[in-house]
């Protein structure tokens, strides 16, 4: 890879967009990347998009946005992607009750494939999409926010058609990811995490813990975690 490409970002964040079919995942991602609305058919398999952004604190980030098919027959394809993801956008359709009821099932997938040491899980942002369809809405804000509070995850409402809160969704998730990274590094390597990895002082830790630290070090391509 060309050096200029390597130096184009400080972080590489792989984000997984999940949820039932027809909740608007592909349209949502298209709105974020291109800042306009386009209608799509349901994704077959997996699509990947990329976008370079600058965070609120001037960190250069390359986002890899993985758009997954919501149909049951494709879910086995997404399992291998969960472990490498730094954050999750869990979309449901505010006009579709069944898509809201499926939230717990999707969180079970995340928990099963990403949890480390029974404590740490990458951040999940619950997204209530299609709020432009006011007269068709069946899941109200209070109900959705209550569920998010119970699950201890962030919640936001969006419209992929009008663009409402689409950009803000990613700002919220990226802030949550940085908090997750800081908490993870402090938990496992409070003094000098990178030095411990390089010198083999991570021996004896659970394999899942070591994998998490490797993922975090890969996400932060050009900086040092040392304190």
Secondary structure, 3 states (H helix, E strand, C coil): CCHHHHCCCCEEEEEEEECCCCCCHHHHHHHHHHCCCCCCCCCCCEEEEEEEEECCCCCEEEEEEEEECCCHHHHHHHHHHHCCCCEEEEEEECCCHHHHHCHHHHHHHHHHHHCECCCECCEEEEEEECCCCHHHCCCCHHHHHHHHHHHCCEEEECCCCCCCCHHHHHHHHHHHHHHHHHHHHHHHCCCCHHHHHHCCCCCCCCHHHHHHHHHHHHHECCCCCCC
